[in-house]
């Protein structure tokens, strides 16, 4: 969906004329400067370069050519440390004049490639984000190109899906993207569409999506050896969320094309799992709907049946994501997978608590929580655990059904949403719920404003470590 592959910013081997990049942190800056030739040191001083992370300075040679580039880096180099350079440096091929361990070499290469991302397929006038060639990096020694390609492709997939306008990324188009991914990896694919959802006992998905002219559906991908450990991914696929009859404001609706960010995330994660050939039996379930306004839209106070047999009172039609996830999680739970992960752009409360950059996650398994937190730190892909605080379950009690889809008091919205989902995960022992934003509110190195894969690399590392 972007106009070019981001892998164009990489070459596998350095050549004799590649330009060196000298990473320098502020702690070691004076020592590094003292080791430079006198002319270089004088030039650096005149430019005012102080090795602040994100800044760089071009250093000329005696003939007016480019001797190299000094790059300010943080004390702890991570995946994003060089990501801002891809579009800032002059056209040319560069190499990192530093030694990194294989993990760090791979990470910085991922960041470099992601720095070339731009969602520009609809630009017809003016500067196009990917119209000029980016600076090219020679693969650093020790970097694993297969890992780089896998992570970059998955991230590009997520970003592209989230950035697509809702007009062109409805339930059918999301299903088509999933089918394309399934074909690429020789996976099984099925979509249950429209009235067939009722016939096959997915009434909650149908109830949320029935008001749209675009039929709701349940997307189902299966891959891997049936005898292998079961990993099931569930993603919220609300392709556009008007709020339903509890209509959102104009500003609240503006970004609701991204309400399928959970679905996009699990598709990216699925690509990483299948591309790596992990020894798991993977299943991906995505309830894909529009939450629209029409005469047959679900109403506040309606009581909705679910696959599990629990009845949901609709306290608010704008809390629709958890309703469609109820049916998908119930189906996933029937399999009793070894690990069940759901990803959803579920609550504003999680953003209020942690801001836009840090997804919240919930799990009843303390050991699993520690392992995921460690993976998030390792991958510079932040996640933060919030509690499944059982006493708050009473906030979604109702006298007329088994559970309400929203709380009247407004407290602990992310927690009550997670507790709602937990009602539909009974047999599965290891479950993680991720409440994410799937969007960069502003541009940062390697992470332009727009759709984003949040928590995906951390979850992949968790799965890899557990089932390798």
ABEGO torsion letter per residue (X at the ends): XBABBAAAABBABBBAABBBBBBBBAAAAAAAAAABBAAAAAAAAAAGBAGBBGBBBBBBBAAGBBAEBBBBBBABBBAAAAAAAAAABBBEBBBBBBBBBAAAAAAAAAAAAAAABBBAAABABEBBAAABBBBBBBBBBGBBAAAAAAAAAAAAAAAAAAABBAAABBAAAAAAAAAAAAAAAGBBBBBBBEAAAAAAGBAAAAAAAAABABBBBBBBBBBEBAABBBBBBBBBBBABBAGEABBBBAAAAAAAAAAAAAAAAAAAAAAAAAAAGBBBBBBBBBBBBBBBBBAABBBBGBBBBBAAGBBBBBABAABAAAAAAAAAAAAAAAAGBABBBBBBBABAAAAAAAEAABBBBBBABAAAAAAAAAAAAAAGBBBBBBBBBAAAAAAABBAABABBABBAAGBGAAAAAAAAAAAABAABABBBBBBBAGBBABBBBGBBBEBBBBGAAAAAAAAAAAAX
